[in-house]
């Protein structure tokens, strides 16, 4: 017995001495797998706070896999940075990828509005074109736009669909932060709104326009947390008037298979509810930084 105890003590002492150089484990216990890679990846985030935070969600996941992650400055065109080899990964919405396609590859139909099904064709079109970068599977969640109005206005004008919006069209103006596209005008006209009235304001004014609630419909992103938090009403079917802005990761050649698997794992969690939760904590007077918001992603998708 004494011999066994002495042997064990010597083994433990040897392990203690070896710890600075290599980890020791007791018999039958495996050393924990710690990620160790010599691959650095540069991520290009979008300009908007939700897009920035989402880029950091992907960055955190890749860091957990052992990659060294840095970020470019937020860009109005993150995909262009990957195409120009100034970034290895970009997270932006599907419509922004259309300009990357060779002539004749645009998946949109005559209405020139990108549907969700058409957006899901983009990875195949990009990857088959041999452009030097690749597109991963897009998210189910969307940053696409939709038409929103105050609940009281919905009752006053009896609006609960595109058809009833068209019937009240002459009494309402559509407020947006960019010039209305020909596709939006045409879609409203086809729904029965012969001469839609549009008004353009700064993005920062959209919420106040909605709160004013006087004979107006406001164009907001579906991921905007204000819609649900303040009890506004989304007009059913209006999201089809706009491009399906699914989030699409675009990867350069430095993104290897393990990194791509990690990217796809994150993308599977990016649904609209999660995007609304992310938008909520990066917006308003007490907004978190994109980095801090990304650190709460697991809590967001679990709640």
Helices and strands as residue ranges (DSSP letters): H 2-18, E 40-44, H 49-64, E 68-71, H 78-83, E 89-93, G 94-100, H 116-119, H 122-128, E 133-135, E 145-149, H 151-156, H 162-167, G 169-171, E 173-176, H 182-190, E 197-200, G 203-205, H 206-212, E 216-221, H 226-229, E 233-234, G 238-241, E 247-252, H 257-267, H 272-281, H 290-294, H 297-302
